[in-house]
Amino acid sequence: MSVEPLLPPRPLAALLTEVKTAALRRFLVRLAGEGFDDIREGHGCVFGFIDVEHGSRLTDLAERAGLTKQAVGEAATELERLGYLERVPDPRDRRAKIIKLTPRGLEAVVTGRRVFAEIEREWAEQLGEELLAGLREAAERIAAAERGADQAGTALRM
């Protein structure tokens, strides 16, 4: 007897995690080929959430990434050591620090966004632009609803 008909479909969250893992694997290989072979997946909590123009406080990065200050701080410290970031006094509060991209860090962010766009274009070629656009819209709507639910302390209701 097959158990397949008894099981509900694989959870969407598991499928999205598999897509994320595949995308990151491709991304890091290409980024290394562009000369950024010291960037790891764990650095995304900084690169993915930093205010590119003005920099960000560690607390803001941690909040946006959904991680602890300690975890984001470790990534930031490593990126600073690698020359991608610098910490400067916050002009509004001299006791606080702003984490800013160095020129090398900005180059990494620009390159990273280009590489992700290339990967998404490849997916669009494979799946069709309309399907990929629908996936993006659905993911953005779910993410926005969950952020709103988190802020309100409620569950997502669609």
TIVO-2410 file (N, C-alpha, C; in nm, 3 decimals):
# residues 158
REC num residu      c1      c2      c3 atome chaine
REC   1      M   0.084  -0.119   0.000     N      A
REC   1      M   0.000   0.000   0.000    CA      A
REC   1      M   0.089   0.125   0.000     C      A
REC   2      S   0.058   0.218  -0.084     N      A
REC   2      S   0.134   0.342  -0.094    CA      A
REC   2      S   0.083   0.442   0.009     C      A
REC   3      V   0.176   0.511   0.075     N      A
REC   3      V   0.135   0.615   0.171    CA      A
REC   3      V   0.121   0.750   0.104     C      A
REC   4      E   0.164   0.760  -0.021     N      A
REC   4      E   0.162   0.888  -0.091    CA      A
REC   4      E   0.023   0.954  -0.091     C      A
REC   5      P  -0.085   0.882  -0.123     N      A
REC   5      P  -0.217   0.949  -0.122    CA      A
REC   5      P  -0.261   0.993   0.018     C      A
REC   6      L  -0.203   0.933   0.122     N      A
REC   6      L  -0.241   0.967   0.258    CA      A
REC   6      L  -0.172   1.093   0.309     C      A
REC   7      L  -0.060   1.128   0.247     N      A
REC   7      L   0.018   1.243   0.291    CA      A
REC   7      L  -0.030   1.370   0.222     C      A
REC   8      P  -0.039   1.478   0.299     N      A
REC   8      P  -0.068   1.606   0.233    CA      A
REC   8      P   0.052   1.647   0.149     C      A
REC   9      P   0.036   1.741   0.056     N      A
REC   9      P   0.151   1.783  -0.025    CA      A
REC   9      P   0.263   1.838   0.062     C      A
REC  10      R   0.382   1.834   0.007     N      A
REC  10      R   0.499   1.888   0.078    CA      A
REC  10      R   0.472   2.034   0.113     C      A
REC  11      P   0.503   2.075   0.235     N      A
REC  11      P   0.475   2.213   0.277    CA      A
REC  11      P   0.544   2.315   0.189     C      A
REC  12      L   0.473   2.423   0.160     N      A
REC  12      L   0.528   2.530   0.078    CA      A
REC  12      L   0.655   2.586   0.140     C      A
REC  13      A   0.658   2.599   0.272     N      A
REC  13      A   0.779   2.651   0.339    CA      A
REC  13      A   0.900   2.563   0.308     C      A
REC  14      A   0.881   2.431   0.303     N      A
REC  14      A   0.992   2.341   0.271    CA      A
REC  14      A   1.038   2.361   0.126     C      A
REC  15      L   0.944   2.380   0.035     N      A
REC  15      L   0.980   2.405  -0.105    CA      A
REC  15      L   1.055   2.537  -0.118     C      A
REC  16      L   1.007   2.640  -0.050     N      A
REC  16      L   1.074   2.770  -0.057    CA      A
REC  16      L   1.214   2.764   0.003     C      A
REC  17      T   1.232   2.685   0.108     N      A
REC  17      T   1.364   2.666   0.166    CA      A
REC  17      T   1.457   2.597   0.066     C      A
REC  18      E   1.405   2.499  -0.006     N      A
REC  18      E   1.486   2.430  -0.107    CA      A
REC  18      E   1.526   2.527  -0.219     C      A
REC  19      V   1.433   2.613  -0.260     N      A
REC  19      V   1.463   2.713  -0.362    CA      A
REC  19      V   1.570   2.809  -0.311     C      A
REC  20      K   1.555   2.855  -0.187     N      A
REC  20      K   1.653   2.947  -0.128    CA      A
REC  20      K   1.791   2.882  -0.123     C      A
REC  21      T   1.797   2.757  -0.081     N      A
REC  21      T   1.925   2.687  -0.071    CA      A
REC  21      T   1.991   2.674  -0.208     C      A
REC  22      A   1.913   2.639  -0.308     N      A
REC  22      A   1.968   2.625  -0.444    CA      A
REC  22      A   2.016   2.760  -0.496     C      A
REC  23      A   1.937   2.864  -0.472     N      A
REC  23      A   1.975   2.998  -0.520    CA      A
REC  23      A   2.102   3.044  -0.452     C      A
REC  24      L   2.113   3.024  -0.321     N      A
REC  24      L   2.232   3.067  -0.249    CA      A
REC  24      L   2.356   2.991  -0.293     C      A
REC  25      R   2.339   2.863  -0.321     N      A
REC  25      R   2.453   2.784  -0.369    CA      A
REC  25      R   2.504   2.841  -0.501     C      A
REC  26      R   2.413   2.865  -0.595     N      A
REC  26      R   2.451   2.923  -0.725    CA      A
REC  26      R   2.510   3.063  -0.705     C      A
REC  27      F   2.448   3.140  -0.619     N      A
REC  27      F   2.491   3.278  -0.593    CA      A
REC  27      F   2.634   3.282  -0.541     C      A
REC  28      L   2.665   3.200  -0.440     N      A
REC  28      L   2.798   3.203  -0.380    CA      A
REC  28      L   2.906   3.156  -0.477     C      A
REC  29      V   2.874   3.059  -0.561     N      A
REC  29      V   2.970   3.013  -0.662    CA      A
REC  29      V   3.000   3.127  -0.759     C      A
REC  30      R   2.896   3.195  -0.805     N      A
REC  30      R   2.915   3.305  -0.901    CA      A
REC  30      R   2.984   3.425  -0.836     C      A
REC  31      L   2.948   3.453  -0.712     N      A
REC  31      L   3.011   3.563  -0.641    CA      A
REC  31      L   3.160   3.537  -0.623     C      A
REC  32      A   3.196   3.413  -0.591     N      A
REC  32      A   3.337   3.377  -0.580    CA      A
REC  32      A   3.408   3.397  -0.713     C      A
REC  33      G   3.341   3.364  -0.822     N      A
REC  33      G   3.398   3.384  -0.955    CA      A
REC  33      G   3.418   3.531  -0.990     C      A
REC  34      E   3.348   3.617  -0.920     N      A
REC  34      E   3.360   3.762  -0.941    CA      A
REC  34      E   3.464   3.824  -0.847     C      A
REC  35      G   3.532   3.739  -0.768     N      A
REC  35      G   3.638   3.788  -0.680    CA      A
REC  35      G   3.597   3.807  -0.535     C      A
REC  36      F   3.479   3.759  -0.499     N      A
REC  36      F   3.431   3.771  -0.361    CA      A
REC  36      F   3.420   3.632  -0.298     C      A
REC  37      D   3.532   3.561  -0.297     N      A
REC  37      D   3.530   3.423  -0.248    CA      A
REC  37      D   3.533   3.412  -0.096     C      A
REC  38      D   3.540   3.525  -0.027     N      A
REC  38      D   3.540   3.523   0.119    CA      A
REC  38      D   3.401   3.554   0.178     C      A
REC  39      I   3.303   3.576   0.093     N      A
REC  39      I   3.166   3.601   0.141    CA      A
REC  39      I   3.095   3.468   0.160     C      A
REC  40      R   3.030   3.456   0.277     N      A
REC  40      R   2.957   3.334   0.312    CA      A
REC  40      R   2.808   3.364   0.323     C      A
REC  41      E   2.729   3.259   0.327     N      A
REC  41      E   2.584   3.273   0.342    CA      A
REC  41      E   2.549   3.355   0.467     C      A
REC  42      G   2.621   3.333   0.576     N      A
REC  42      G   2.593   3.402   0.701    CA      A
REC  42      G   2.610   3.553   0.695     C      A
REC  43      H   2.677   3.603   0.593     N      A
REC  43      H   2.696   3.747   0.579    CA      A
REC  43      H   2.571   3.815   0.524     C      A
REC  44      G   2.477   3.737   0.477     N      A
REC  44      G   2.354   3.794   0.421    CA      A
REC  44      G   2.274   3.874   0.522     C      A
REC  45      C   2.290   3.844   0.650     N      A
REC  45      C   2.216   3.920   0.752    CA      A
REC  45      C   2.261   4.065   0.759     C      A
REC  46      V   2.379   4.093   0.706     N      A
REC  46      V   2.427   4.231   0.698    CA      A
REC  46      V   2.403   4.284   0.556     C      A
REC  47      F   2.459   4.216   0.456     N      A
REC  47      F   2.448   4.264   0.319    CA      A
REC  47      F   2.303   4.279   0.273     C      A
REC  48      G   2.217   4.190   0.317     N      A
REC  48      G   2.078   4.194   0.272    CA      A
REC  48      G   1.992   4.299   0.338     C      A
REC  49      F   2.039   4.360   0.446     N      A
REC  49      F   1.953   4.450   0.522    CA      A
REC  49      F   2.015   4.586   0.552     C      A
REC  50      I   2.139   4.606   0.514     N      A
REC  50      I   2.206   4.732   0.546    CA      A
REC  50      I   2.151   4.845   0.458     C      A
REC  51      D   2.142   4.964   0.515     N      A
REC  51      D   2.109   5.083   0.438    CA      A
REC  51      D   2.235   5.117   0.358     C      A
REC  52      V   2.230   5.093   0.228     N      A
REC  52      V   2.349   5.104   0.144    CA      A
REC  52      V   2.403   5.246   0.144     C      A
REC  53      E   2.316   5.343   0.150     N      A
REC  53      E   2.360   5.482   0.141    CA      A
REC  53      E   2.411   5.538   0.273     C      A
REC  54      H   2.340   5.511   0.383     N      A
REC  54      H   2.372   5.575   0.511    CA      A
REC  54      H   2.430   5.481   0.616     C      A
REC  55      G   2.424   5.353   0.591     N      A
REC  55      G   2.466   5.257   0.693    CA      A
REC  55      G   2.352   5.229   0.789     C      A
REC  56      S   2.374   5.139   0.882     N      A
REC  56      S   2.270   5.097   0.975    CA      A
REC  56      S   2.329   5.070   1.113     C      A
REC  57      R   2.247   5.087   1.212     N      A
REC  57      R   2.284   5.043   1.346    CA      A
REC  57      R   2.270   4.891   1.355     C      A
REC  58      L   2.350   4.833   1.441     N      A
REC  58      L   2.346   4.688   1.460    CA      A
REC  58      L   2.207   4.643   1.502     C      A
REC  59      T   2.144   4.717   1.591     N      A
REC  59      T   2.009   4.678   1.637    CA      A
REC  59      T   1.909   4.675   1.522     C      A
REC  60      D   1.921   4.771   1.430     N      A
REC  60      D   1.830   4.774   1.315    CA      A
REC  60      D   1.855   4.655   1.222     C      A
REC  61      L   1.982   4.624   1.198     N      A
REC  61      L   2.015   4.508   1.114    CA      A
REC  61      L   1.959   4.380   1.175     C      A
REC  62      A   1.977   4.364   1.305     N      A
REC  62      A   1.929   4.243   1.372    CA      A
REC  62      A   1.778   4.232   1.362     C      A
REC  63      E   1.710   4.343   1.382     N      A
REC  63      E   1.564   4.343   1.375    CA      A
REC  63      E   1.517   4.307   1.234     C      A
REC  64      R   1.575   4.370   1.133     N      A
REC  64      R   1.535   4.343   0.994    CA      A
REC  64      R   1.565   4.199   0.953     C      A
REC  65      A   1.677   4.145   1.002     N      A
REC  65      A   1.716   4.009   0.966    CA      A
REC  65      A   1.643   3.904   1.050     C      A
REC  66      G   1.580   3.947   1.158     N      A
REC  66      G   1.513   3.852   1.245    CA      A
REC  66      G   1.610   3.766   1.325     C      A
REC  67      L   1.727   3.824   1.356     N      A
REC  67      L   1.830   3.752   1.430    CA      A
REC  67      L   1.869   3.831   1.555     C      A
REC  68      T   1.950   3.770   1.639     N      A
REC  68      T   1.996   3.840   1.758    CA      A
REC  68      T   2.105   3.940   1.721     C      A
REC  69      K   2.121   4.040   1.809     N      A
REC  69      K   2.230   4.137   1.789    CA      A
REC  69      K   2.365   4.065   1.788     C      A
REC  70      Q   2.377   3.964   1.872     N      A
REC  70      Q   2.504   3.891   1.881    CA      A
REC  70      Q   2.537   3.823   1.747     C      A
REC  71      A   2.438   3.757   1.688     N      A
REC  71      A   2.462   3.686   1.562    CA      A
REC  71      A   2.499   3.783   1.450     C      A
REC  72      V   2.425   3.893   1.439     N      A
REC  72      V   2.454   3.991   1.335    CA      A
REC  72      V   2.586   4.062   1.365     C      A
REC  73      G   2.613   4.086   1.493     N      A
REC  73      G   2.739   4.149   1.532    CA      A
REC  73      G   2.859   4.065   1.494     C      A
REC  74      E   2.849   3.933   1.506     N      A
REC  74      E   2.959   3.846   1.467    CA      A
REC  74      E   2.983   3.854   1.317     C      A
REC  75      A   2.874   3.853   1.239     N      A
REC  75      A   2.889   3.865   1.093    CA      A
REC  75      A   2.949   4.001   1.057     C      A
REC  76      A   2.901   4.106   1.123     N      A
REC  76      A   2.953   4.241   1.095    CA      A
REC  76      A   3.101   4.252   1.131     C      A
REC  77      T   3.139   4.194   1.242     N      A
REC  77      T   3.280   4.197   1.282    CA      A
REC  77      T   3.367   4.125   1.179     C      A
REC  78      E   3.321   4.012   1.131     N      A
REC  78      E   3.397   3.939   1.030    CA      A
REC  78      E   3.405   4.020   0.900     C      A
REC  79      L   3.293   4.080   0.858     N      A
REC  79      L   3.294   4.160   0.736    CA      A
REC  79      L   3.382   4.285   0.750     C      A
REC  80      E   3.388   4.338   0.870     N      A
REC  80      E   3.477   4.452   0.896    CA      A
REC  80      E   3.623   4.408   0.881     C      A
REC  81      R   3.655   4.293   0.939     N      A
REC  81      R   3.790   4.238   0.930    CA      A
REC  81      R   3.829   4.210   0.785     C      A
REC  82      L   3.731   4.171   0.703     N      A
REC  82      L   3.756   4.140   0.562    CA      A
REC  82      L   3.759   4.266   0.474     C      A
REC  83      G   3.726   4.380   0.532     N      A
REC  83      G   3.734   4.505   0.457    CA      A
REC  83      G   3.606   4.548   0.387     C      A
REC  84      Y   3.494   4.484   0.420     N      A
REC  84      Y   3.368   4.519   0.356    CA      A
REC  84      Y   3.289   4.625   0.433     C      A
REC  85      L   3.317   4.639   0.561     N      A
REC  85      L   3.243   4.730   0.648    CA      A
REC  85      L   3.338   4.813   0.731     C      A
REC  86      E   3.282   4.923   0.782     N      A
REC  86      E   3.350   5.001   0.884    CA      A
REC  86      E   3.244   5.048   0.983     C      A
REC  87      R   3.287   5.072   1.105     N      A
REC  87      R   3.198   5.125   1.208    CA      A
REC  87      R   3.238   5.269   1.236     C      A
REC  88      V   3.139   5.358   1.229     N      A
REC  88      V   3.164   5.500   1.252    CA      A
REC  88      V   3.066   5.550   1.357     C      A
REC  89      P   3.101   5.657   1.429     N      A
REC  89      P   3.008   5.711   1.529    CA      A
REC  89      P   2.878   5.755   1.463     C      A
REC  90      D   2.768   5.730   1.533     N      A
REC  90      D   2.637   5.775   1.488    CA      A
REC  90      D   2.629   5.925   1.514     C      A
REC  91      P   2.606   6.007   1.412     N      A
REC  91      P   2.604   6.152   1.434    CA      A
REC  91      P   2.491   6.197   1.527     C      A
REC  92      R   2.386   6.114   1.541     N      A
REC  92      R   2.275   6.149   1.630    CA      A
REC  92      R   2.298   6.105   1.774     C      A
REC  93      D   2.388   6.010   1.793     N      A
REC  93      D   2.416   5.958   1.927    CA      A
REC  93      D   2.558   5.906   1.927     C      A
REC  94      R   2.651   5.985   1.975     N      A
REC  94      R   2.794   5.953   1.968    CA      A
REC  94      R   2.830   5.823   2.041     C      A
REC  95      R   2.743   5.776   2.129     N      A
REC  95      R   2.771   5.649   2.198    CA      A
REC  95      R   2.747   5.530   2.107     C      A
REC  96      A   2.661   5.547   2.007     N      A
REC  96      A   2.625   5.438   1.916    CA      A
REC  96      A   2.715   5.439   1.793     C      A
REC  97      K   2.718   5.326   1.725     N      A
REC  97      K   2.797   5.313   1.602    CA      A
REC  97      K   2.704   5.284   1.485     C      A
REC  98      I   2.744   5.333   1.369     N      A
REC  98      I   2.677   5.302   1.244    CA      A
REC  98      I   2.769   5.208   1.166     C      A
REC  99      I   2.712   5.103   1.113     N      A
REC  99      I   2.786   5.008   1.030    CA      A
REC  99      I   2.764   5.052   0.886     C      A
REC 100      K   2.875   5.086   0.819     N      A
REC 100      K   2.869   5.137   0.682    CA      A
REC 100      K   2.950   5.047   0.590     C      A
REC 101      L   2.909   5.044   0.465     N      A
REC 101      L   2.984   4.972   0.364    CA      A
REC 101      L   3.108   5.051   0.325     C      A
REC 102      T   3.218   4.982   0.307     N      A
REC 102      T   3.337   5.041   0.248    CA      A
REC 102      T   3.316   5.039   0.095     C      A
REC 103      P   3.404   5.101   0.019     N      A
REC 103      P   3.392   5.088  -0.127    CA      A
REC 103      P   3.389   4.941  -0.172     C      A
REC 104      R   3.470   4.857  -0.109     N      A
REC 104      R   3.470   4.713  -0.143    CA      A
REC 104      R   3.336   4.651  -0.105     C      A
REC 105      G   3.277   4.691   0.007     N      A
REC 105      G   3.148   4.640   0.048    CA      A
REC 105      G   3.038   4.680  -0.049     C      A
REC 106      L   3.041   4.804  -0.094     N      A
REC 106      L   2.942   4.850  -0.191    CA      A
REC 106      L   2.957   4.773  -0.321     C      A
REC 107      E   3.080   4.749  -0.363     N      A
REC 107      E   3.104   4.670  -0.484    CA      A
REC 107      E   3.046   4.529  -0.468     C      A
REC 108      A   3.061   4.470  -0.349     N      A
REC 108      A   3.006   4.337  -0.324    CA      A
REC 108      A   2.854   4.338  -0.330     C      A
REC 109      V   2.791   4.440  -0.273     N      A
REC 109      V   2.644   4.449  -0.275    CA      A
REC 109      V   2.594   4.465  -0.418     C      A
REC 110      V   2.656   4.555  -0.493     N      A
REC 110      V   2.614   4.578  -0.632    CA      A
REC 110      V   2.632   4.450  -0.714     C      A
REC 111      T   2.745   4.385  -0.698     N      A
REC 111      T   2.771   4.260  -0.769    CA      A
REC 111      T   2.671   4.153  -0.726     C      A
REC 112      G   2.646   4.143  -0.598     N      A
REC 112      G   2.551   4.043  -0.548    CA      A
REC 112      G   2.412   4.062  -0.603     C      A
REC 113      R   2.366   4.185  -0.608     N      A
REC 113      R   2.232   4.210  -0.662    CA      A
REC 113      R   2.226   4.178  -0.811     C      A
REC 114      R   2.333   4.209  -0.883     N      A
REC 114      R   2.338   4.174  -1.024    CA      A
REC 114      R   2.333   4.022  -1.044     C      A
REC 115      V   2.410   3.951  -0.963     N      A
REC 115      V   2.413   3.804  -0.974    CA      A
REC 115      V   2.276   3.745  -0.942     C      A
REC 116      F   2.211   3.793  -0.837     N      A
REC 116      F   2.076   3.743  -0.806    CA      A
REC 116      F   1.980   3.774  -0.920     C      A
REC 117      A   1.991   3.892  -0.982     N      A
REC 117      A   1.904   3.927  -1.094    CA      A
REC 117      A   1.929   3.832  -1.211     C      A
REC 118      E   2.055   3.795  -1.234     N      A
REC 118      E   2.086   3.700  -1.341    CA      A
REC 118      E   2.023   3.564  -1.314     C      A
REC 119      I   2.031   3.519  -1.190     N      A
REC 119      I   1.970   3.390  -1.154    CA      A
REC 119      I   1.819   3.395  -1.175     C      A
REC 120      E   1.757   3.505  -1.134     N      A
REC 120      E   1.613   3.518  -1.154    CA      A
REC 120      E   1.577   3.524  -1.302     C      A
REC 121      R   1.660   3.588  -1.385     N      A
REC 121      R   1.634   3.590  -1.530    CA      A
REC 121      R   1.642   3.449  -1.588     C      A
REC 122      E   1.735   3.370  -1.539     N      A
REC 122      E   1.745   3.231  -1.585    CA      A
REC 122      E   1.620   3.153  -1.547     C      A
REC 123      W   1.570   3.174  -1.426     N      A
REC 123      W   1.446   3.109  -1.385    CA      A
REC 123      W   1.330   3.153  -1.474     C      A
REC 124      A   1.325   3.282  -1.506     N      A
REC 124      A   1.218   3.333  -1.592    CA      A
REC 124      A   1.225   3.269  -1.730     C      A
REC 125      E   1.346   3.247  -1.780     N      A
REC 125      E   1.360   3.179  -1.909    CA      A
REC 125      E   1.311   3.035  -1.902     C      A
REC 126      Q   1.334   2.969  -1.789     N      A
REC 126      Q   1.293   2.830  -1.772    CA      A
REC 126      Q   1.143   2.818  -1.747     C      A
REC 127      L   1.089   2.907  -1.665     N      A
REC 127      L   0.951   2.894  -1.618    CA      A
REC 127      L   0.852   2.986  -1.689     C      A
REC 128      G   0.905   3.092  -1.746     N      A
REC 128      G   0.819   3.195  -1.804    CA      A
REC 128      G   0.814   3.315  -1.710     C      A
REC 129      E   0.816   3.432  -1.771     N      A
REC 129      E   0.817   3.558  -1.693    CA      A
REC 129      E   0.693   3.570  -1.605     C      A
REC 130      E   0.578   3.531  -1.659     N      A
REC 130      E   0.452   3.549  -1.586    CA      A
REC 130      E   0.449   3.464  -1.459     C      A
REC 131      L   0.491   3.340  -1.471     N      A
REC 131      L   0.491   3.251  -1.354    CA      A
REC 131      L   0.587   3.302  -1.247     C      A
REC 132      L   0.706   3.344  -1.288     N      A
REC 132      L   0.802   3.395  -1.191    CA      A
REC 132      L   0.753   3.524  -1.127     C      A
REC 133      A   0.691   3.611  -1.205     N      A
REC 133      A   0.636   3.735  -1.151    CA      A
REC 133      A   0.525   3.704  -1.050     C      A
REC 134      G   0.444   3.604  -1.078     N      A
REC 134      G   0.339   3.563  -0.984    CA      A
REC 134      G   0.397   3.508  -0.855     C      A
REC 135      L   0.504   3.430  -0.867     N      A
REC 135      L   0.570   3.377  -0.748    CA      A
REC 135      L   0.626   3.491  -0.664     C      A
REC 136      R   0.690   3.589  -0.729     N      A
REC 136      R   0.745   3.703  -0.656    CA      A
REC 136      R   0.633   3.780  -0.586     C      A
REC 137      E   0.525   3.806  -0.657     N      A
REC 137      E   0.414   3.881  -0.596    CA      A
REC 137      E   0.357   3.807  -0.476     C      A
REC 138      A   0.337   3.676  -0.490     N      A
REC 138      A   0.283   3.598  -0.379    CA      A
REC 138      A   0.378   3.601  -0.260     C      A
REC 139      A   0.508   3.583  -0.285     N      A
REC 139      A   0.606   3.584  -0.176    CA      A
REC 139      A   0.610   3.721  -0.108     C      A
REC 140      E   0.606   3.828  -0.187     N      A
REC 140      E   0.606   3.962  -0.128    CA      A
REC 140      E   0.482   3.987  -0.043     C      A
REC 141      R   0.367   3.941  -0.091     N      A
REC 141      R   0.243   3.961  -0.016    CA      A
REC 141      R   0.242   3.881   0.114     C      A
REC 142      I   0.289   3.759   0.108     N      A
REC 142      I   0.296   3.676   0.229    CA      A
REC 142      I   0.394   3.738   0.328     C      A
REC 143      A   0.512   3.780   0.280     N      A
REC 143      A   0.613   3.840   0.368    CA      A
REC 143      A   0.558   3.967   0.433     C      A
REC 144      A   0.492   4.051   0.355     N      A
REC 144      A   0.436   4.176   0.410    CA      A
REC 144      A   0.327   4.146   0.513     C      A
REC 145      A   0.244   4.049   0.483     N      A
REC 145      A   0.137   4.014   0.577    CA      A
REC 145      A   0.195   3.957   0.707     C      A
REC 146      E   0.300   3.876   0.695     N      A
REC 146      E   0.362   3.819   0.814    CA      A
REC 146      E   0.433   3.927   0.896     C      A
REC 147      R   0.498   4.023   0.828     N      A
REC 147      R   0.559   4.134   0.902    CA      A
REC 147      R   0.452   4.211   0.978     C      A
REC 148      G   0.341   4.237   0.912     N      A
REC 148      G   0.231   4.308   0.977    CA      A
REC 148      G   0.174   4.228   1.092     C      A
REC 149      A   0.163   4.097   1.074     N      A
REC 149      A   0.111   4.011   1.180    CA      A
REC 149      A   0.206   4.009   1.299     C      A
REC 150      D   0.337   4.003   1.269     N      A
REC 150      D   0.437   4.004   1.376    CA      A
REC 150      D   0.428   4.134   1.455     C      A
REC 151      Q   0.412   4.246   1.384     N      A
REC 151      Q   0.404   4.376   1.452    CA      A
REC 151      Q   0.277   4.387   1.534     C      A
REC 152      A   0.169   4.328   1.484     N      A
REC 152      A   0.041   4.336   1.555    CA      A
REC 152      A   0.026   4.222   1.656     C      A
REC 153      G   0.115   4.123   1.648     N      A
REC 153      G   0.106   4.009   1.739    CA      A
REC 153      G  -0.007   3.915   1.703     C      A
REC 154      T  -0.043   3.910   1.574     N      A
REC 154      T  -0.151   3.825   1.528    CA      A
REC 154      T  -0.101   3.732   1.420     C      A
REC 155      A  -0.183   3.633   1.389     N      A
REC 155      A  -0.151   3.538   1.283    CA      A
REC 155      A  -0.199   3.592   1.150     C      A
REC 156      L  -0.139   3.540   1.041     N      A
REC 156      L  -0.178   3.578   0.907    CA      A
REC 156      L  -0.319   3.527   0.879     C      A
REC 157      R  -0.403   3.615   0.830     N      A
REC 157      R  -0.540   3.575   0.792    CA      A
REC 157      R  -0.565   3.625   0.651     C      A
REC 158      M  -0.585   3.531   0.561     N      A
REC 158      M  -0.611   3.570   0.421    CA      A
REC 158      M  -0.751   3.535   0.383     C      A
***
